[in-house]
């Protein structure tokens, strides 16, 4: 990969991570919002590319984990939205922002 693209990926990563954190701390997005999670995912991927090419393995490792957390959060949100679409209320603890599933009488709907 050319040095220019590696630098561009790193700077895009930095802008997305900084931008997502700025939006979160100013209250413009929630930590579980799509915008916040996508910005973190794109930013971390930029750092992974930059870290891998520059052999900055601690940076790369941290951001691979960051990508995994963003994907996990987006999958969890999608699962909750799918259950809500089916008519089940899945959000609890609105004041803490904690999202959890209730136990359903007809078994685990997530495996369907």
C-alpha positions, -999 to 999 in steps of 0.1 A, spaced: 0 0 0 14 34 -8 26 56 20 1 83 11 -29 60 15 -16 48 48 -13 83 61 -47 92 48 -62 62 65 -46 72 98 -58 108 96 -93 97 86 -92 73 116 -81 101 139 -108 125 126 -136 99 130 -125 88 165 -121 124 177 -154 135 160 -174 106 175 -160 114 210 -168 151 205 -203 143 195 -207 121 225 -193 145 251 -214 174 237 -246 153 240 -253 153 202 -252 114 200 -259 86 224 -232 59 230 -255 33 214 -264 54 183 -257 42 148 -237 74 140 -214 70 171 -208 33 164 -201 37 127 -178 66 133 -159 45 158 -157 15 134 -144 36 105 -120 54 127 -106 22 142 -102 6 108 -82 36 97 -59 32 127 -56 -6 120 -45 1 84 -20 28 96 -8 7 125 -3 -24 105 17 -7 77 38 13 102 43 -18 124 28 0 153 14 -32 168 0 -18 201 -20 7 181 -31 -19 157 -41 -44 185 -61 -18 204 -80 -8 173 -88 -44 163 -104 -47 197 -122 -14 191 -135 -26 158 -148 -58 175 -166 -38 202 -182 -15 175 -194 -46 156 -207 -62 188 -226 -30 197 -241 -27 163 -252 -64 162 -267 -60 197 -286 -29 186 -299 -47 155 -311 -76 176 -330 -53 199 -345 -34 169 -356 -67 154 -373 -78 186 -390 -44 190 -403 -47 154 -419 -80 165 -437 -62 193 -414 -70 223 -401 -43 246 -364 -50 251 -351 -18 266 -346 -15 304 -329 10 326 -333 40 304 -316 63 329 -284 42 329 -285 35 292 -282 -3 299 -298 -24 273 -309 -59 283 -332 -86 270 -362 -98 290 -370 -135 292 -397 -145 268 -422 -172 276 -418 -189 242 -380 -195 242 -351 -176 227 -363 -155 198 -327 -146 189 -319 -180 175 -347 -178 149 
